Amino acid sequence: MSRLLSATSRVLLAVPRGIRRIWRRSLWLRVTLTTLALSLIVVGVLGLSLLSRVTTGLLDAKERISVGEATAGLGEARRILDAADTGPSTPAPARIVDSVVSALATRAGSPATFDVLLLSSEAIADAPERGTNLVSEGSVPPALRAAVASSGRQSWTYTDILFLDGRSTPGLIVGAPLVVPTVGPYELYYLFPLTQEQETLDLVRSAVIVTGLLLLLLVAGVAWLVTRQVVVPVRAASRTAVRLADGNLSERMPVRGTDDLARLATSFNAMAASLASQIRQLEDLSRVQQRFVSDVSHELRTPLTTIRMAADVVYEDREQLDAPTERAVELLQNQLDRFEALLADLLEISRFDAGAAVLDDDRVDLVGLVQRAIDSAAPLADRAGLDMRLVTAERECIVMCDQRRVDRIVRNLLENAIEHGDLRGVDVRIAQNDEAAAVTVRDFGVGLRPGESSLVFNRFWRADPARARTTGGTGLGLAISLEDARLHGGWLEAWGEPGRGACFRLTLPRHRLASFAESPLPLEPSADDYAPEVPDASGVQEVGLDPAPEGQVPSVDAASDRGGPSAAARFVIRGADPS
């Protein structure tokens, strides 16, 4: 039973959601139902107004005729009573009352259009009271009797006419005072049934309802047809736009007629043709650019190799040269290194642009990879006077990835942090969860201005164009790193604030191209995040424990025993001997 109730509740909850989804997705349905609802309100108001006016007109006419008939009957009754009072002998009261009621009943015709009640105004014993057609004297409301008795003139009201056999019918009762000789004051009541008026109102009501329903159906049909004429071309435009977005640049809307929708279709097709032409031009230009970069990169490798061989020969014998020439040879060697790196990056970018980049993934220990990258970047950090700290509680972090590409990402991030950091050093963190592993590289330099976190991955972009490169970068490192991360199905993100430095986060799936929902490490450092003071020139700042032997990661227990700043392992890797 509980399962049945649960299933029923789910179905009942799903129905409104389905209706809301259909309502949001269908302009056709919304316009038709909205038009139908507004038409229903208008038809309802008009129908009620019409019924009200018809009812008022019928009742006013009935009231006018009934009051006139009652006035004439009252005059007839008084004439009969006056004749009985002036005769040679006074008839019995019962006979007088009977003669009055009989005379008035004759005026009602056949079938009778009204009934008559002649009631005594005072509780007089044996006072005769008469009525026609088995009408009950309970039909007259006490309020009407009181009004007739107190006002002494004609009064009327709408009420139900009751009969002695239990029947009742709505009617109009008109009463007036009357004096019967030898008896006293009486009240004469005319009871007019509203049967015909009720039948007329029922007929009018039925006609209004039927006409309203037919009108609603007509309006709904018209709204459906009109909306269809508008929605169908819009849907065609939507389908055409989707096909254009999918790459089918030859797709066009059908053009029928010369109306506004036809002009819309013509304009849409012209826009699509223009966009297709521009896209093809851009594709051709992109292919030319890619081919140019690839060809130039390949063509330059041969002369560059020759220049490199000649420069190496001169560089090996530089000590035999004079000082200015020796310096020129060293500068030539450095610039050749940068030129070779730039050519390699251009070739790699051309592979990404051509879609020729492939993964050569394997099981890689991310902790060991990062530590080797830090060791490799240590000479740059030493020249800049920076400390690099690896912060992790992981002894091992296995990821299925392309080791060469991930190593290139980490090296690029480290070189970028060294170039833009300050003497407070660089923090490198590693963490993992069941789905992903992450590496963050944070510097404490000038940081990034708002909006620059998405620009740092652009090719050859620089936050300060006037600033010279200190690490020999080509300006393509972060762009290549972003493509490498995407090739793994991962993320490469940047955060920065002026004065707080910058942080780059690499998040990779632990299994090949697996999906993940969140990164194990936050991108934005917390307000109380570890930010060391600038070390003095006397040596290296210790931050938890001594450097581990090469290839090993310090244990968490070691950090805790030393009373380091965190339960995670922290150590310093420097190119020079800390001593």
Long-range contacts (C-beta under 8 A, 24 or more apart in sequence): 27-227, 27-231, 27-234, 28-224, 28-227, 28-228, 28-231, 31-223, 31-227, 31-231, 32-220, 32-223, 32-224, 32-227, 35-219, 35-220, 35-223, 36-216, 36-219, 36-220, 36-223, 39-215, 39-216, 39-219, 39-220, 40-216, 43-212, 43-215, 43-216, 44-212, 47-208, 47-209, 47-212, 50-204, 50-208, 51-201, 51-204, 51-205, 51-208, 54-200, 54-201, 54-204, 55-201, 58-197, 58-200, 58-201, 59-158, 59-194, 59-197, 62-172, 62-192, 62-194, 62-197, 63-156, 63-172, 66-114, 66-156, 66-172, 66-174, 66-190, 66-192, 67-154, 67-156, 67-174, 69-107, 69-114, 69-190, 69-192, 70-154, 70-156, 70-174, 70-176, 70-190, 71-154, 71-176, 72-107, 73-104, 73-107, 73-116, 73-188, 73-190, 74-154, 74-176, 74-178, 74-188, 76-103, 76-104, 76-107, 77-103, 77-104, 77-178, 77-188, 78-178, 81-178, 81-179, 81-180, 81-181, 84-181, 85-181, 90-181, 90-182, 93-127, 93-128, 93-180, 93-182, 93-183, 94-128, 96-180, 96-181, 96-182, 96-183, 97-128, 97-129, 97-130, 97-180, 97-183, 97-186, 98-128, 98-130, 100-130, 100-180, 100-188, 101-130, 101-131, 101-132, 104-132, 104-188, 105-132, 108-132, 113-192, 114-190, 114-191, 114-192, 114-193, 115-161, 115-190, 115-191, 115-193, 116-188, 116-189, 116-190, 116-191, 117-188, 117-189, 117-191, 118-178, 118-186, 118-187, 118-188, 118-189, 119-145, 119-186, 119-187, 119-189, 120-183, 120-184, 120-185, 120-186, 120-187, 121-149, 121-177, 121-184, 121-185, 121-186, 121-187, 122-184, 122-185, 124-183, 124-184, 127-183, 127-184, 128-183, 133-163, 134-163, 134-164, 134-165, 135-161, 135-162, 135-163, 135-164, 135-191, 136-162, 136-163, 136-164, 138-162, 139-171, 139-173, 139-191, 140-173, 140-175, 140-189, 141-173, 144-173, 144-175, 144-189, 145-175, 145-187, 147-175, 148-175, 148-176, 148-177, 148-187, 149-177, 149-187, 152-177, 153-177, 158-194, 161-191, 161-193, 169-193, 169-194, 169-195, 170-194, 170-198, 229-261, 230-261, 233-261, 233-264, 233-265, 236-265, 237-264, 237-265, 237-268, 240-268, 240-272, 244-272, 244-275, 244-276, 249-275, 249-276, 249-279, 249-280, 250-276, 286-353, 290-350, 290-353, 290-354, 293-346, 293-349, 293-350, 293-353, 294-347, 294-350, 294-354, 296-346, 297-343, 297-346, 297-347, 297-350, 298-347, 300-343, 301-343, 304-336, 304-339, 304-340, 304-343, 307-336, 308-336, 308-340, 311-336, 334-472, 337-472, 338-472, 338-474, 341-472, 341-474, 342-474, 342-476, 345-474, 345-476, 345-477, 345-480, 346-476, 348-476, 348-480, 349-459, 349-476, 349-479, 349-480, 349-483, 352-480, 352-483, 357-483, 357-487, 359-401, 359-402, 359-405, 359-487, 359-488, 359-512, 360-402, 360-404, 361-400, 361-401, 361-402, 361-488, 361-512, 362-400, 362-401, 362-402, 362-403, 363-398, 363-399, 363-400, 364-398, 364-399, 364-400, 364-401, 364-403, 364-406, 365-396, 365-397, 365-398, 366-397, 366-398, 366-399, 366-406, 366-430, 366-432, 366-437, 366-439, 366-508, 367-392, 367-394, 367-395, 367-396, 367-397, 367-430, 367-553, 368-551, 369-403, 369-406, 369-407, 369-410, 370-410, 370-428, 370-430, 370-439, 371-551, 371-553, 371-573, 372-407, 373-407, 373-410, 373-411, 373-414, 374-414, 374-428, 374-573, 375-550, 375-573, 376-411, 377-411, 377-414, 377-415, 377-418, 378-573, 378-574, 378-575, 379-575, 380-414, 380-415, 380-418, 380-471, 381-418, 381-426, 381-574, 381-575, 382-574, 382-575, 382-576, 384-418, 384-419, 384-421, 384-470, 385-423, 386-418, 386-421, 386-422, 386-423, 386-425, 386-426, 387-425, 387-426, 387-532, 387-535, 387-540, 387-541, 387-572, 387-574, 388-414, 388-418, 388-425, 388-426, 388-428, 388-572, 388-573, 388-574, 389-425, 389-426, 389-427, 389-428, 389-532, 389-543, 389-570, 389-571, 389-572, 389-573, 390-428, 390-429, 390-430, 390-553, 390-569, 390-570, 390-571, 390-573, 391-427, 391-428, 391-429, 391-430, 391-530, 391-566, 391-568, 391-569, 391-570, 392-429, 392-430, 392-431, 392-553, 392-568, 392-569, 393-431, 393-556, 393-567, 393-568, 393-569, 394-430, 394-431, 394-432, 394-553, 395-553, 395-555, 397-430, 397-432, 397-437, 398-510, 399-437, 399-508, 399-509, 399-510, 400-509, 400-510, 400-511, 400-512, 401-488, 401-508, 402-484, 402-487, 402-488, 405-484, 405-487, 405-488, 406-484, 406-488, 406-506, 406-508, 408-480, 408-481, 408-484, 409-481, 409-484, 409-485, 409-492, 409-506, 410-439, 410-441, 410-506, 412-477, 412-478, 412-480, 412-481, 413-439, 413-441, 413-481, 413-504, 413-506, 414-441, 415-471, 415-473, 415-477, 416-441, 416-473, 416-477, 416-478, 416-504, 417-441, 417-442, 417-443, 417-445, 417-502, 417-504, 418-443, 418-471, 419-469, 419-470, 419-471, 419-473, 420-445, 420-446, 420-502, 421-445, 421-501, 422-534, 423-534, 423-535, 424-531, 424-532, 424-533, 424-534, 425-532, 425-535, 425-541, 427-530, 429-521, 431-520, 431-521, 432-510, 432-520, 433-520, 434-510, 435-509, 435-510, 435-514, 435-515, 435-516, 435-517, 436-490, 436-507, 436-508, 436-509, 436-510, 436-516, 436-518, 436-519, 436-520, 437-507, 437-508, 437-510, 437-520, 438-505, 438-506, 438-507, 438-508, 438-519, 438-520, 438-521, 439-505, 439-506, 439-521, 440-503, 440-504, 440-505, 440-506, 440-521, 440-523, 441-503, 441-504, 442-501, 442-502, 442-503, 442-504, 442-525, 443-501, 443-502, 443-503, 444-500, 444-501, 444-531, 445-501, 445-502, 446-498, 446-499, 446-501, 447-496, 447-497, 447-498, 447-499, 447-500, 447-501, 447-502, 448-494, 448-495, 448-496, 448-497, 448-498, 448-502, 449-496, 449-498, 452-496, 453-493, 453-494, 453-495, 453-496, 454-494, 456-494, 457-481, 457-482, 457-492, 457-494, 481-506, 488-513, 489-513, 489-514, 489-515, 491-519, 493-523, 495-523, 495-524, 495-525, 500-525, 530-565, 530-566, 530-570, 539-578, 539-579, 540-572, 540-574, 540-578, 541-572, 542-572, 543-570, 543-571, 543-572, 544-569, 544-570, 544-571, 545-569, 545-570, 545-571, 546-571, 547-571, 547-572, 547-573, 547-578
